Amino acid sequence: APEIILGLPFCEAIDMWSLGCVIAELFLGWPLYPGALEYDQIRYISQTQGLPGEHLLNTGTKTARFFCKESDSPYAAWRLK
């Protein structure tokens, strides 16, 4: 789940995300978000679901590993590295 990759606190939503991914993989026969590295998984998630919410990116302890903040933008905008 994106919350795990970004280093956010655990909650029930992570269980639902995991269940949905497992069901989709069983139905389709391949993983929705393949990748051996966390970066690959967050990249696939961002491409298919859009970037995680700004509040999630601002509070994630591992956000800086995968995203950078664009300083030239008039608004604080996160971008995948």
C-alpha positions as CSV (number, residue, x, y, z in Angstrom):
1,A,0.0,0.0,0.0
2,P,1.2,3.5,-0.7
3,E,1.0,4.3,3.1
4,I,3.5,1.6,3.9
5,I,5.9,2.7,1.1
6,L,5.7,6.3,2.2
7,G,6.2,5.5,5.9
8,L,2.8,6.5,7.2
9,P,1.0,5.0,10.2
10,F,-0.9,1.7,9.7
11,C,-4.7,1.6,9.5
12,E,-7.5,-0.7,8.2
13,A,-7.3,0.9,4.7
14,I,-4.0,-0.9,4.2
15,D,-5.7,-4.3,4.7
16,M,-8.4,-3.3,2.1
17,W,-5.7,-2.2,-0.4
18,S,-3.9,-5.5,0.1
19,L,-7.1,-7.6,-0.3
20,G,-8.0,-5.8,-3.5
21,C,-4.5,-6.3,-4.9
22,V,-4.6,-10.0,-4.1
23,I,-8.1,-10.5,-5.5
24,A,-7.1,-8.7,-8.7
25,E,-3.9,-10.8,-9.0
26,L,-5.9,-14.0,-8.6
27,F,-8.4,-12.9,-11.2
28,L,-5.9,-11.4,-13.8
29,G,-3.0,-13.8,-13.2
30,W,-0.4,-11.1,-12.8
31,P,0.4,-8.5,-10.1
32,L,-1.2,-5.1,-10.5
33,Y,1.9,-3.3,-9.3
34,P,4.9,-5.4,-10.1
35,G,8.4,-4.5,-9.1
36,A,11.2,-5.7,-6.8
37,L,11.8,-2.2,-5.5
38,E,9.5,0.1,-3.6
39,Y,10.3,2.8,-6.2
40,D,8.9,0.6,-9.0
41,Q,5.7,0.0,-7.0
42,I,5.1,3.6,-6.1
43,R,5.8,4.6,-9.7
44,Y,3.2,2.1,-10.9
45,I,0.7,3.3,-8.3
46,S,1.3,6.9,-9.2
47,Q,0.9,6.2,-12.9
48,T,-2.4,4.3,-12.5
49,Q,-4.0,6.0,-9.5
50,G,-2.4,9.4,-9.6
51,L,0.0,10.9,-7.0
52,P,-0.8,10.2,-3.4
53,G,-2.5,13.1,-1.6
54,E,-0.4,16.1,-0.6
55,H,-1.2,15.5,3.0
56,L,0.1,12.0,2.7
57,L,3.3,13.1,1.0
58,N,3.9,15.9,3.5
59,T,3.6,13.5,6.5
60,G,5.3,10.4,5.1
61,T,8.7,9.7,6.7
62,K,10.0,8.1,3.5
63,T,8.5,10.5,0.9
64,A,11.8,12.1,0.1
65,R,13.1,8.7,-1.2
66,F,10.6,8.8,-4.1
67,F,9.3,12.3,-4.5
68,C,10.8,15.8,-4.6
69,K,9.1,19.1,-4.1
70,E,9.2,21.6,-7.0
71,S,10.4,24.9,-5.6
72,D,9.9,26.9,-8.8
73,S,6.2,26.3,-8.7
74,P,4.0,29.0,-7.0
75,Y,2.3,26.2,-5.2
76,A,4.0,23.4,-3.3
77,A,3.9,20.5,-5.8
78,W,5.4,17.0,-5.4
79,R,6.9,15.2,-8.3
80,L,8.1,11.6,-8.6
81,K,11.9,11.4,-8.9
